[in-house]
Amino acid sequence: MIVDKMPTTLADKATLAIQQAIITGELEAGSKINEQALAAKYGISRGPLREALQTLEQQRLVVRQPNVGARVAALSLDELHQLYELRAVLESMACQLAAQHITTDLKQQLTRLIEQQSQAFQNGRDFHMSDDVDFHHCIIQASQNRYLQDSLTGGLYHLVRMYRYQCTGESRPTRAIEEHAAIAKAIIKGDGELASLLMKRHIQTGLKNTARKLQQKMEQELHND
């Protein structure tokens, strides 16, 4: 599982707290950020808060507008498609590299993850986002390319989490697990080309589900207005 570095300063702690609030929708997408209210909520002064907001702005979770101030990033179909287009390219590349660097340990990790997902589903436990993240993170780390790792576990990762958390489509555990298993099998066999193709299809399917849910969410909000 991808874990953020341990917060060591007030600004770090505020960054993680506000980041989570944005991802989960506690701070509504597109809403204006009230610095005074946030400073009071997290018990910090404006200095650390503004430092935290600058970090979140770099992650594109916060947008600062001249003469308006800071706002939570809005959800948009266009940005969603761009995020997933980039993710498909980078994670497909990660699959190719993982297959090239295949080791006994990686084979065991991938096999164990698939078995855990399958067993959990058979036992009636829902397929959680953390299950999906663990699988993708394993492959990203196995690429052994730190620039690729930084790209996929930085701002891109948090934006994808925001869309997935707030726009999760209908559950598709059986299909997702089957797709993971096919990708893992290709990597274990050292077939990077096949693994890359399967990962691209997997992410494209995820995009369709998330986009459909986002469209429904936007239409509902328009109706409510």
C-alpha positions in Angstrom: 0.0 0.0 0.0 1.2 3.5 -0.8 1.9 5.3 2.4 2.8 9.0 2.7 5.9 9.9 4.6 5.4 10.4 8.3 4.4 14.0 9.0 7.0 15.8 11.1 5.8 19.5 11.1 2.5 21.2 11.6 2.4 22.0 7.9 2.9 18.3 7.0 0.1 17.2 9.4 -2.2 19.8 8.0 -1.3 18.8 4.4 -2.3 15.1 5.1 -5.5 16.1 6.9 -6.7 18.5 4.3 -5.6 16.2 1.5 -7.7 13.4 2.9 -10.7 15.8 3.4 -10.4 16.8 -0.3 -10.1 13.2 -1.6 -13.1 12.0 0.4 -15.2 15.0 -0.5 -15.4 16.3 3.1 -14.1 19.5 1.5 -16.5 19.7 -1.5 -14.9 19.8 -5.0 -14.9 23.3 -6.4 -15.7 24.9 -3.0 -13.9 28.0 -1.7 -11.3 27.3 1.0 -11.9 29.2 4.2 -8.4 29.6 5.7 -9.7 30.9 9.0 -12.1 28.0 9.5 -9.4 25.4 8.5 -6.8 27.0 10.8 -9.3 26.8 13.7 -10.3 23.2 12.8 -6.7 21.9 12.8 -5.5 24.1 15.6 -2.7 25.8 13.6 -1.8 29.3 12.6 -2.1 30.7 9.1 1.6 30.2 8.4 1.6 26.3 8.4 -1.8 26.3 6.8 -0.7 28.3 3.8 2.4 26.1 3.5 0.1 23.1 3.4 -2.2 24.7 0.8 0.9 25.4 -1.3 1.8 21.7 -1.2 -1.8 20.8 -2.1 -1.7 23.3 -5.0 1.4 21.6 -6.3 -0.6 18.3 -6.2 -3.4 20.0 -8.1 -5.9 19.3 -5.3 -6.1 23.0 -4.6 -6.4 25.7 -7.2 -5.6 29.3 -6.5 -7.3 32.0 -8.5 -6.3 35.7 -8.7 -8.6 38.0 -6.6 -10.6 34.9 -5.6 -8.4 32.8 -3.4 -7.9 29.1 -3.0 -10.5 26.6 -4.0 -10.7 22.8 -3.9 -10.1 21.4 -7.3 -13.3 20.7 -9.3 -14.1 17.4 -10.8 -14.3 17.3 -14.6 -14.7 14.7 -17.2 -11.9 16.2 -19.3 -9.4 16.1 -16.5 -10.5 12.5 -15.6 -9.8 11.4 -19.1 -6.4 13.1 -19.2 -5.4 11.5 -15.8 -6.3 8.0 -17.0 -4.7 8.5 -20.3 -1.4 9.3 -18.5 -1.9 6.6 -16.0 -2.5 4.0 -18.8 0.8 4.9 -20.5 2.9 4.9 -17.3 1.4 1.8 -15.7 1.7 -0.1 -19.0 5.4 0.9 -19.0 5.7 -0.3 -15.4 4.3 -3.7 -16.4 6.9 -4.0 -19.2 9.8 -3.1 -16.8 8.4 -5.4 -14.0 8.4 -8.3 -16.5 12.0 -7.5 -17.4 13.0 -7.5 -13.8 11.0 -10.5 -12.7 12.4 -12.3 -9.6 11.2 -15.2 -7.4 10.2 -12.7 -4.8 8.1 -10.6 -7.2 6.4 -13.8 -8.5 5.5 -14.7 -4.9 4.3 -11.2 -4.1 2.0 -11.1 -7.2 0.7 -14.6 -6.6 0.0 -13.8 -2.9 -1.9 -10.6 -3.8 -4.1 -12.4 -6.3 -4.8 -15.2 -3.9 -5.7 -12.7 -1.1 -8.1 -10.8 -3.4 -9.7 -14.0 -4.6 -10.0 -15.4 -1.0 -11.4 -12.2 0.4 -14.1 -12.1 -2.3 -15.0 -15.8 -1.8 -15.4 -15.1 1.9 -17.9 -12.3 1.1 -15.6 -9.3 1.8 -16.0 -6.4 -0.6 -13.2 -5.6 -3.1 -11.8 -2.5 -1.5 -9.8 0.2 -3.2 -6.9 -0.7 -1.0 -6.8 -4.2 -2.6 -6.5 -2.5 -6.0 -3.9 0.0 -4.8 -1.7 -2.8 -3.3 -1.6 -4.7 -6.6 -0.8 -1.6 -8.7 1.8 -0.4 -6.2 3.5 -3.8 -6.3 4.0 -3.5 -10.1 5.1 0.1 -9.9 7.8 -0.7 -7.3 8.9 -3.7 -9.4 9.6 -1.4 -12.4 12.8 -0.3 -10.5 12.5 3.1 -12.2 12.3 5.8 -9.6 11.2 8.5 -12.0 8.2 6.3 -13.0 7.6 5.5 -9.3 7.6 9.2 -8.4 5.2 10.1 -11.2 2.7 7.4 -10.3 2.8 7.8 -6.5 2.9 11.6 -6.3 0.3 14.2 -7.3 -1.2 11.9 -10.0 -1.9 9.2 -7.4 -3.8 11.7 -5.1 -5.9 13.0 -8.0 -6.8 9.5 -9.1 -7.8 8.7 -5.5 -10.0 11.7 -5.4 -11.9 10.7 -8.5 -12.1 7.1 -7.6 -13.3 7.8 -4.0 -16.0 10.2 -5.1 -17.0 8.6 -8.4 -16.7 4.9 -7.8 -18.9 3.0 -10.2 -20.7 -0.2 -9.5 -18.7 -2.9 -7.9 -16.9 -5.2 -10.4 -14.9 -7.5 -8.1 -14.9 -10.6 -10.2 -13.8 -8.8 -13.4 -11.2 -6.7 -11.6 -9.7 -9.8 -9.9 -9.7 -11.7 -13.2 -7.9 -8.7 -14.9 -5.4 -8.5 -12.1 -4.7 -12.2 -12.3 -4.1 -12.1 -16.1 -1.7 -9.1 -15.7 0.2 -10.9 -12.9 0.4 -14.1 -15.0 1.9 -12.2 -17.9 4.5 -10.5 -15.7 5.4 -13.8 -14.0 6.0 -15.3 -17.4 8.2 -12.4 -18.4 5.8 -11.3 -21.2 6.0 -7.5 -20.8 4.2 -6.8 -24.0 1.1 -8.8 -23.0 1.2 -7.4 -19.5 1.4 -3.9 -20.8 -1.6 -4.4 -23.1 -3.7 -6.0 -20.4 -2.9 -3.2 -18.0 -3.9 -0.6 -20.5 -7.3 -2.3 -21.1 -7.8 -2.7 -17.3 -7.3 1.1 -16.8 -9.5 1.9 -19.7 -12.3 -0.1 -18.2 -11.8 1.7 -14.9 -12.0 5.0 -16.7 -15.3 4.0 -18.3 -16.8 3.1 -15.0 -15.5 6.2 -13.2 -16.6 8.5 -16.0 -20.1 7.1 -16.0 -20.4 7.7 -12.3 -19.0 11.2 -12.6 -21.5 12.0 -15.3 -24.3 10.8 -13.2 -23.0 12.8 -10.2 -22.8 16.0 -12.3 -26.3 15.5 -13.7 -27.7 15.0 -10.2 -26.0 18.1 -8.9 -27.4 20.1 -11.9 -30.8 18.7 -11.2 -30.6 19.7 -7.5 -29.6 23.2 -8.4 
